[in-house]
């Protein structure tokens, strides 16, 4: 497991390295950023439709 974890850290970007080290603490932050991204993309899609 440890070797796999180290390998993953090298592959993943730094923002995800923290997630590998401390999943529970970072999970809330990641979830919030994903939700805000989804909301933002929906708003952008609506704006494009209105523009057409």
PQR file of N, CA, C, O and H, with PARSE charges and radii, in Angstrom:
ATOM      1  N   UNK A   1       0.830  -1.212   0.000 -0.4000 1.5000
ATOM      2  CA  UNK A   1       0.000   0.000   0.000 -0.0000 2.0000
ATOM      3  C   UNK A   1       0.861   1.257   0.000  0.5500 1.7000
ATOM      4  O   UNK A   1       0.592   2.212  -0.730 -0.5500 1.4000
ATOM      5  N   UNK A   2       1.899   1.241   0.829 -0.4000 1.5000
ATOM      6  CA  UNK A   2       2.746   2.434   0.925 -0.0000 2.0000
ATOM      7  C   UNK A   2       3.426   2.744  -0.396  0.5500 1.7000
ATOM      8  O   UNK A   2       3.474   3.894  -0.831 -0.5500 1.4000
ATOM      9  H   UNK A   2       2.118   0.466   1.422  0.4000 1.0000
ATOM     10  N   UNK A   3       3.950   1.702  -1.029 -0.4000 1.5000
ATOM     11  CA  UNK A   3       4.636   1.902  -2.315 -0.0000 2.0000
ATOM     12  C   UNK A   3       3.650   2.458  -3.339  0.5500 1.7000
ATOM     13  O   UNK A   3       3.964   3.387  -4.082 -0.5500 1.4000
ATOM     14  H   UNK A   3       3.911   0.767  -0.676  0.4000 1.0000
ATOM     15  N   UNK A   4       2.441   1.866  -3.364 -0.4000 1.5000
ATOM     16  CA  UNK A   4       1.399   2.335  -4.283 -0.0000 2.0000
ATOM     17  C   UNK A   4       1.067   3.800  -4.001  0.5500 1.7000
ATOM     18  O   UNK A   4       0.938   4.596  -4.932 -0.5500 1.4000
ATOM     19  H   UNK A   4       2.186   1.111  -2.760  0.4000 1.0000
ATOM     20  N   UNK A   5       0.929   4.159  -2.729 -0.4000 1.5000
ATOM     21  CA  UNK A   5       0.624   5.535  -2.350 -0.0000 2.0000
ATOM     22  C   UNK A   5       1.701   6.500  -2.824  0.5500 1.7000
ATOM     23  O   UNK A   5       1.394   7.574  -3.341 -0.5500 1.4000
ATOM     24  H   UNK A   5       1.034   3.513  -1.973  0.4000 1.0000
ATOM     25  N   UNK A   6       2.968   6.115  -2.648 -0.4000 1.5000
ATOM     26  CA  UNK A   6       4.069   6.970  -3.101 -0.0000 2.0000
ATOM     27  C   UNK A   6       4.022   7.131  -4.613  0.5500 1.7000
ATOM     28  O   UNK A   6       4.240   8.223  -5.137 -0.5500 1.4000
ATOM     29  H   UNK A   6       3.217   5.242  -2.228  0.4000 1.0000
ATOM     30  N   UNK A   7       3.739   6.042  -5.304 -0.4000 1.5000
ATOM     31  CA  UNK A   7       3.676   6.090  -6.763 -0.0000 2.0000
ATOM     32  C   UNK A   7       2.559   7.030  -7.210  0.5500 1.7000
ATOM     33  O   UNK A   7       2.734   7.823  -8.135 -0.5500 1.4000
ATOM     34  H   UNK A   7       3.562   5.155  -4.878  0.4000 1.0000
ATOM     35  N   UNK A   8       1.425   6.932  -6.549 -0.4000 1.5000
ATOM     36  CA  UNK A   8       0.284   7.782  -6.897 -0.0000 2.0000
ATOM     37  C   UNK A   8       0.644   9.249  -6.689  0.5500 1.7000
ATOM     38  O   UNK A   8       0.275  10.100  -7.498 -0.5500 1.4000
ATOM     39  H   UNK A   8       1.284   6.287  -5.798  0.4000 1.0000
ATOM     40  N   UNK A   9       1.373   9.552  -5.596 -0.4000 1.5000
ATOM     41  CA  UNK A   9       1.754  10.933  -5.310 -0.0000 2.0000
ATOM     42  C   UNK A   9       2.588  11.522  -6.440  0.5500 1.7000
ATOM     43  O   UNK A   9       2.443  12.698  -6.776 -0.5500 1.4000
ATOM     44  H   UNK A   9       1.673   8.860  -4.939  0.4000 1.0000
ATOM     45  N   UNK A  10       3.459  10.710  -7.024 -0.4000 1.5000
ATOM     46  CA  UNK A  10       4.292  11.227  -8.119 -0.0000 2.0000
ATOM     47  C   UNK A  10       3.438  11.536  -9.346  0.5500 1.7000
ATOM     48  O   UNK A  10       3.681  12.517 -10.048 -0.5500 1.4000
ATOM     49  H   UNK A  10       3.577   9.755  -6.752  0.4000 1.0000
ATOM     50  N   UNK A  11       2.436  10.693  -9.600 -0.4000 1.5000
ATOM     51  CA  UNK A  11       1.620  10.850 -10.810 -0.0000 2.0000
ATOM     52  C   UNK A  11       0.645  12.021 -10.660  0.5500 1.7000
ATOM     53  O   UNK A  11       0.501  12.833 -11.574 -0.5500 1.4000
ATOM     54  H   UNK A  11       2.238   9.896  -9.029  0.4000 1.0000
ATOM     55  N   UNK A  12      -0.019  12.103  -9.512 -0.4000 1.5000
ATOM     56  CA  UNK A  12      -1.082  13.094  -9.338 -0.0000 2.0000
ATOM     57  C   UNK A  12      -0.524  14.497  -9.165  0.5500 1.7000
ATOM     58  O   UNK A  12       0.592  14.658  -8.669 -0.5500 1.4000
ATOM     59  H   UNK A  12       0.097  11.443  -8.770  0.4000 1.0000
ATOM     60  N   UNK A  13      -1.286  15.528  -9.570 -0.4000 1.5000
ATOM     61  CA  UNK A  13      -0.897  16.910  -9.292 -0.0000 2.0000
ATOM     62  C   UNK A  13      -0.934  17.203  -7.795  0.5500 1.7000
ATOM     63  O   UNK A  13      -1.515  16.437  -7.026 -0.5500 1.4000
ATOM     64  H   UNK A  13      -2.192  15.397  -9.973  0.4000 1.0000
ATOM     65  N   UNK A  14      -0.321  18.298  -7.383 -0.4000 1.5000
ATOM     66  CA  UNK A  14      -0.122  18.581  -5.962 -0.0000 2.0000
ATOM     67  C   UNK A  14      -1.443  18.717  -5.217  0.5500 1.7000
ATOM     68  O   UNK A  14      -1.520  18.350  -4.045 -0.5500 1.4000
ATOM     69  H   UNK A  14       0.152  18.920  -8.008  0.4000 1.0000
ATOM     70  N   UNK A  15      -2.484  19.236  -5.866 -0.4000 1.5000
ATOM     71  CA  UNK A  15      -3.776  19.393  -5.202 -0.0000 2.0000
ATOM     72  C   UNK A  15      -4.343  18.036  -4.802  0.5500 1.7000
ATOM     73  O   UNK A  15      -5.021  17.926  -3.781 -0.5500 1.4000
ATOM     74  H   UNK A  15      -2.421  19.535  -6.818  0.4000 1.0000
ATOM     75  N   UNK A  16      -4.074  17.004  -5.594 -0.4000 1.5000
ATOM     76  CA  UNK A  16      -4.573  15.671  -5.282 -0.0000 2.0000
ATOM     77  C   UNK A  16      -3.628  14.909  -4.361  0.5500 1.7000
ATOM     78  O   UNK A  16      -4.041  13.938  -3.727 -0.5500 1.4000
ATOM     79  H   UNK A  16      -3.524  17.093  -6.424  0.4000 1.0000
ATOM     80  N   UNK A  17      -2.374  15.329  -4.276 -0.4000 1.5000
ATOM     81  CA  UNK A  17      -1.439  14.685  -3.354 -0.0000 2.0000
ATOM     82  C   UNK A  17      -1.938  14.827  -1.923  0.5500 1.7000
ATOM     83  O   UNK A  17      -1.858  13.881  -1.139 -0.5500 1.4000
ATOM     84  H   UNK A  17      -2.039  16.118  -4.791  0.4000 1.0000
ATOM     85  N   UNK A  18      -2.453  16.010  -1.576 -0.4000 1.5000
ATOM     86  CA  UNK A  18      -2.998  16.234  -0.242 -0.0000 2.0000
ATOM     87  C   UNK A  18      -4.178  15.301   0.000  0.5500 1.7000
ATOM     88  O   UNK A  18      -4.353  14.796   1.109 -0.5500 1.4000
ATOM     89  H   UNK A  18      -2.517  16.778  -2.212  0.4000 1.0000
ATOM     90  N   UNK A  19      -4.989  15.068  -1.034 -0.4000 1.5000
ATOM     91  CA  UNK A  19      -6.136  14.166  -0.926 -0.0000 2.0000
ATOM     92  C   UNK A  19      -5.677  12.747  -0.621  0.5500 1.7000
ATOM     93  O   UNK A  19      -6.306  12.046   0.172 -0.5500 1.4000
ATOM     94  H   UNK A  19      -4.846  15.478  -1.935  0.4000 1.0000
ATOM     95  N   UNK A  20      -4.576  12.319  -1.253 -0.4000 1.5000
ATOM     96  CA  UNK A  20      -4.049  10.969  -1.011 -0.0000 2.0000
ATOM     97  C   UNK A  20      -3.566  10.863   0.437  0.5500 1.7000
ATOM     98  O   UNK A  20      -3.769   9.836   1.085 -0.5500 1.4000
ATOM     99  H   UNK A  20      -4.065  12.888  -1.897  0.4000 1.0000
ATOM    100  N   UNK A  21      -2.935  11.911   0.940 -0.4000 1.5000
ATOM    101  CA  UNK A  21      -2.388  11.881   2.299 -0.0000 2.0000
ATOM    102  C   UNK A  21      -3.494  11.971   3.347  0.5500 1.7000
ATOM    103  O   UNK A  21      -3.446  11.271   4.359 -0.5500 1.4000
ATOM    104  H   UNK A  21      -2.770  12.745   0.414  0.4000 1.0000
ATOM    105  N   UNK A  22      -4.491  12.828   3.113 -0.4000 1.5000
ATOM    106  CA  UNK A  22      -5.513  13.076   4.133 -0.0000 2.0000
ATOM    107  C   UNK A  22      -6.883  13.159   3.463  0.5500 1.7000
ATOM    108  O   UNK A  22      -7.424  14.253   3.308 -0.5500 1.4000
ATOM    109  H   UNK A  22      -4.530  13.397   2.291  0.4000 1.0000
ATOM    110  N   UNK A  23      -7.449  12.023   3.066 -0.4000 1.5000
ATOM    111  CA  UNK A  23      -8.672  12.029   2.255 -0.0000 2.0000
ATOM    112  C   UNK A  23      -9.851  12.680   2.967  0.5500 1.7000
ATOM    113  O   UNK A  23     -10.624  13.408   2.344 -0.5500 1.4000
ATOM    114  H   UNK A  23      -7.009  11.133   3.192  0.4000 1.0000
ATOM    115  N   UNK A  24      -9.997  12.424   4.270 -0.4000 1.5000
ATOM    116  CA  UNK A  24     -11.191  12.895   4.987 -0.0000 2.0000
ATOM    117  C   UNK A  24     -11.208  14.421   5.044  0.5500 1.7000
ATOM    118  O   UNK A  24     -12.250  15.037   4.820 -0.5500 1.4000
ATOM    119  H   UNK A  24      -9.369  11.833   4.776  0.4000 1.0000
ATOM    120  N   UNK A  25     -10.066  15.031   5.343 -0.4000 1.5000
ATOM    121  CA  UNK A  25      -9.998  16.486   5.481 -0.0000 2.0000
ATOM    122  C   UNK A  25     -10.211  17.168   4.132  0.5500 1.7000
ATOM    123  O   UNK A  25     -10.883  18.197   4.056 -0.5500 1.4000
ATOM    124  H   UNK A  25      -9.220  14.531   5.525  0.4000 1.0000
ATOM    125  N   UNK A  26      -9.642  16.602   3.070 -0.4000 1.5000
ATOM    126  CA  UNK A  26      -9.691  17.244   1.759 -0.0000 2.0000
ATOM    127  C   UNK A  26     -11.019  16.969   1.057  0.5500 1.7000
ATOM    128  O   UNK A  26     -11.424  17.726   0.175 -0.5500 1.4000
ATOM    129  H   UNK A  26      -9.096  15.767   3.132  0.4000 1.0000
ATOM    130  N   UNK A  27     -11.699  15.884   1.447 -0.4000 1.5000
ATOM    131  CA  UNK A  27     -12.917  15.470   0.751 -0.0000 2.0000
ATOM    132  C   UNK A  27     -13.949  16.595   0.695  0.5500 1.7000
ATOM    133  O   UNK A  27     -14.563  16.819  -0.349 -0.5500 1.4000
ATOM    134  H   UNK A  27     -11.370  15.269   2.164  0.4000 1.0000
ATOM    135  N   UNK A  28     -14.143  17.297   1.797 -0.4000 1.5000
ATOM    136  CA  UNK A  28     -15.113  18.394   1.836 -0.0000 2.0000
ATOM    137  C   UNK A  28     -14.755  19.495   0.851  0.5500 1.7000
ATOM    138  O   UNK A  28     -15.625  20.039   0.170 -0.5500 1.4000
ATOM    139  H   UNK A  28     -13.645  17.116   2.645  0.4000 1.0000
ATOM    140  N   UNK A  29     -13.456  19.824   0.779 -0.4000 1.5000
ATOM    141  CA  UNK A  29     -12.994  20.889  -0.122 -0.0000 2.0000
ATOM    142  C   UNK A  29     -13.212  20.458  -1.568  0.5500 1.7000
ATOM    143  O   UNK A  29     -13.716  21.229  -2.385 -0.5500 1.4000
ATOM    144  H   UNK A  29     -12.750  19.383   1.332  0.4000 1.0000
ATOM    145  N   UNK A  30     -12.831  19.223  -1.875 -0.4000 1.5000
ATOM    146  CA  UNK A  30     -12.970  18.718  -3.246 -0.0000 2.0000
ATOM    147  C   UNK A  30     -14.441  18.680  -3.637  0.5500 1.7000
ATOM    148  O   UNK A  30     -14.802  19.094  -4.739 -0.5500 1.4000
ATOM    149  H   UNK A  30     -12.422  18.597  -1.212  0.4000 1.0000
ATOM    150  N   UNK A  31     -15.297  18.182  -2.736 -0.4000 1.5000
ATOM    151  CA  UNK A  31     -16.727  18.116  -3.012 -0.0000 2.0000
ATOM    152  C   UNK A  31     -17.310  19.489  -3.283  0.5500 1.7000
ATOM    153  O   UNK A  31     -18.110  19.663  -4.203 -0.5500 1.4000
ATOM    154  H   UNK A  31     -15.003  17.845  -1.841  0.4000 1.0000
ATOM    155  N   UNK A  32     -16.907  20.463  -2.480 -0.4000 1.5000
ATOM    156  CA  UNK A  32     -17.420  21.827  -2.648 -0.0000 2.0000
ATOM    157  C   UNK A  32     -16.967  22.409  -3.988  0.5500 1.7000
ATOM    158  O   UNK A  32     -17.756  23.052  -4.681 -0.5500 1.4000
ATOM    159  H   UNK A  32     -16.257  20.321  -1.733  0.4000 1.0000
ATOM    160  N   UNK A  33     -15.706  22.188  -4.356 -0.4000 1.5000
ATOM    161  CA  UNK A  33     -15.196  22.749  -5.612 -0.0000 2.0000
ATOM    162  C   UNK A  33     -15.873  22.087  -6.810  0.5500 1.7000
ATOM    163  O   UNK A  33     -16.153  22.747  -7.811 -0.5500 1.4000
ATOM    164  H   UNK A  33     -15.065  21.666  -3.793  0.4000 1.0000
ATOM    165  N   UNK A  34     -16.137  20.779  -6.708 -0.4000 1.5000
ATOM    166  CA  UNK A  34     -16.829  20.079  -7.798 -0.0000 2.0000
ATOM    167  C   UNK A  34     -18.246  20.624  -7.934  0.5500 1.7000
ATOM    168  O   UNK A  34     -18.708  20.882  -9.046 -0.5500 1.4000
ATOM    169  H   UNK A  34     -15.909  20.242  -5.896  0.4000 1.0000
ATOM    170  N   UNK A  35     -18.941  20.802  -6.802 -0.4000 1.5000
ATOM    171  CA  UNK A  35     -20.308  21.322  -6.835 -0.0000 2.0000
ATOM    172  C   UNK A  35     -20.337  22.722  -7.447  0.5500 1.7000
ATOM    173  O   UNK A  35     -21.179  23.010  -8.298 -0.5500 1.4000
ATOM    174  H   UNK A  35     -18.565  20.593  -5.899  0.4000 1.0000
ATOM    175  N   UNK A  36     -19.427  23.588  -7.019 -0.4000 1.5000
ATOM    176  CA  UNK A  36     -19.405  24.959  -7.550 -0.0000 2.0000
ATOM    177  C   UNK A  36     -19.084  24.945  -9.044  0.5500 1.7000
ATOM    178  O   UNK A  36     -19.601  25.765  -9.802 -0.5500 1.4000
ATOM    179  H   UNK A  36     -18.743  23.354  -6.328  0.4000 1.0000
ATOM    180  N   UNK A  37     -18.223  24.003  -9.466 -0.4000 1.5000
ATOM    181  CA  UNK A  37     -17.886  23.891 -10.891 -0.0000 2.0000
ATOM    182  C   UNK A  37     -19.124  23.482 -11.695  0.5500 1.7000
ATOM    183  O   UNK A  37     -19.380  24.024 -12.770 -0.5500 1.4000
ATOM    184  H   UNK A  37     -17.803  23.337  -8.850  0.4000 1.0000
ATOM    185  N   UNK A  38     -19.888  22.525 -11.168 -0.4000 1.5000
ATOM    186  CA  UNK A  38     -21.107  22.067 -11.851 -0.0000 2.0000
ATOM    187  C   UNK A  38     -22.105  23.218 -11.953  0.5500 1.7000
ATOM    188  O   UNK A  38     -22.697  23.445 -13.008 -0.5500 1.4000
ATOM    189  H   UNK A  38     -19.680  22.084 -10.294  0.4000 1.0000
ATOM    190  N   UNK A  39     -22.287  23.940 -10.849 -0.4000 1.5000
ATOM    191  CA  UNK A  39     -23.228  25.069 -10.838 -0.0000 2.0000
ATOM    192  C   UNK A  39     -22.789  26.124 -11.855  0.5500 1.7000
ATOM    193  O   UNK A  39     -23.611  26.656 -12.600 -0.5500 1.4000
ATOM    194  H   UNK A  39     -21.806  23.756  -9.992  0.4000 1.0000
ATOM    195  N   UNK A  40     -21.489  26.422 -11.880 -0.4000 1.5000
ATOM    196  CA  UNK A  40     -20.966  27.431 -12.805 -0.0000 2.0000
ATOM    197  C   UNK A  40     -21.169  26.993 -14.256  0.5500 1.7000
ATOM    198  O   UNK A  40     -21.566  27.803 -15.094 -0.5500 1.4000
ATOM    199  H   UNK A  40     -20.821  25.990 -11.275  0.4000 1.0000
ATOM    200  N   UNK A  41     -20.903  25.730 -14.557 -0.4000 1.5000
ATOM    201  CA  UNK A  41     -21.049  25.256 -15.933 -0.0000 2.0000
ATOM    202  C   UNK A  41     -22.519  25.286 -16.354  0.5500 1.7000
ATOM    203  O   UNK A  41     -22.820  25.554 -17.517 -0.5500 1.4000
ATOM    204  H   UNK A  41     -20.581  25.073 -13.876  0.4000 1.0000
ATOM    205  N   UNK A  42     -23.438  25.014 -15.420 -0.4000 1.5000
ATOM    206  CA  UNK A  42     -24.872  25.099 -15.744 -0.0000 2.0000
ATOM    207  C   UNK A  42     -25.258  26.544 -16.049  0.5500 1.7000
ATOM    208  O   UNK A  42     -26.021  26.802 -16.980 -0.5500 1.4000
ATOM    209  H   UNK A  42     -23.193  24.796 -14.476  0.4000 1.0000
ATOM    210  N   UNK A  43     -24.730  27.489 -15.261 -0.4000 1.5000
ATOM    211  CA  UNK A  43     -25.011  28.909 -15.498 -0.0000 2.0000
ATOM    212  C   UNK A  43     -24.480  29.332 -16.868  0.5500 1.7000
ATOM    213  O   UNK A  43     -25.148  30.067 -17.596 -0.5500 1.4000
ATOM    214  H   UNK A  43     -24.110  27.279 -14.504  0.4000 1.0000
ATOM    215  N   UNK A  44     -23.275  28.868 -17.218 -0.4000 1.5000
ATOM    216  CA  UNK A  44     -22.674  29.212 -18.511 -0.0000 2.0000
ATOM    217  C   UNK A  44     -23.537  28.632 -19.638  0.5500 1.7000
ATOM    218  O   UNK A  44     -23.784  29.301 -20.642 -0.5500 1.4000
ATOM    219  H   UNK A  44     -22.732  28.271 -16.627  0.4000 1.0000
ATOM    220  N   UNK A  45     -23.990  27.392 -19.468 -0.4000 1.5000
ATOM    221  CA  UNK A  45     -24.830  26.757 -20.490 -0.0000 2.0000
ATOM    222  C   UNK A  45     -26.114  27.552 -20.690  0.5500 1.7000
ATOM    223  O   UNK A  45     -26.551  27.750 -21.824 -0.5500 1.4000
ATOM    224  H   UNK A  45     -23.789  26.849 -18.652  0.4000 1.0000
ATOM    225  N   UNK A  46     -26.722  28.010 -19.593 -0.4000 1.5000
ATOM    226  CA  UNK A  46     -27.948  28.808 -19.688 -0.0000 2.0000
ATOM    227  C   UNK A  46     -27.676  30.115 -20.427  0.5500 1.7000
ATOM    228  O   UNK A  46     -28.475  30.541 -21.261 -0.5500 1.4000
ATOM    229  H   UNK A  46     -26.367  27.849 -18.673  0.4000 1.0000
ATOM    230  N   UNK A  47     -26.548  30.747 -20.118 -0.4000 1.5000
ATOM    231  CA  UNK A  47     -26.200  32.024 -20.758 -0.0000 2.0000
ATOM    232  C   UNK A  47     -26.035  31.829 -22.264  0.5500 1.7000
ATOM    233  O   UNK A  47     -26.474  32.666 -23.053 -0.5500 1.4000
ATOM    234  H   UNK A  47     -25.899  30.401 -19.440  0.4000 1.0000
ATOM    235  N   UNK A  48     -25.404  30.729 -22.659 -0.4000 1.5000
ATOM    236  CA  UNK A  48     -25.193  30.461 -24.085 -0.0000 2.0000
ATOM    237  C   UNK A  48     -26.546  30.265 -24.768  0.5500 1.7000
ATOM    238  O   UNK A  48     -26.762  30.775 -25.867 -0.5500 1.4000
ATOM    239  H   UNK A  48     -25.047  30.050 -22.018  0.4000 1.0000
ATOM    240  N   UNK A  49     -27.459  29.528 -24.125 -0.4000 1.5000
ATOM    241  CA  UNK A  49     -28.784  29.280 -24.702 -0.0000 2.0000
ATOM    242  C   UNK A  49     -29.554  30.594 -24.860  0.5500 1.7000
ATOM    243  O   UNK A  49     -30.214  30.820 -25.874 -0.5500 1.4000
ATOM    244  H   UNK A  49     -27.283  29.113 -23.232  0.4000 1.0000
ATOM    245  N   UNK A  50     -29.459  31.449 -23.850 -0.4000 1.5000
ATOM    246  CA  UNK A  50     -30.154  32.745 -23.909 -0.0000 2.0000
ATOM    247  C   UNK A  50     -29.560  33.587 -25.052  0.5500 1.7000
ATOM    248  O   UNK A  50     -30.280  34.274 -25.777 -0.5500 1.4000
ATOM    249  H   UNK A  50     -28.922  31.265 -23.027  0.4000 1.0000
ATOM    250  N   UNK A  51     -28.218  33.513 -25.192 -0.4000 1.5000
ATOM    251  CA  UNK A  51     -27.537  34.256 -26.246 -0.0000 2.0000
ATOM    252  C   UNK A  51     -28.000  33.841 -27.635  0.5500 1.7000
ATOM    253  O   UNK A  51     -28.126  34.680 -28.526 -0.5500 1.4000
ATOM    254  H   UNK A  51     -27.633  32.955 -24.603  0.4000 1.0000
ATOM    255  N   UNK A  52     -28.251  32.559 -27.821 -0.4000 1.5000
ATOM    256  CA  UNK A  52     -28.730  32.071 -29.117 -0.0000 2.0000
ATOM    257  C   UNK A  52     -30.146  32.600 -29.346  0.5500 1.7000
ATOM    258  O   UNK A  52     -30.752  32.315 -30.379 -0.5500 1.4000
ATOM    259  H   UNK A  52     -28.148  31.877 -27.097  0.4000 1.0000
TER
END
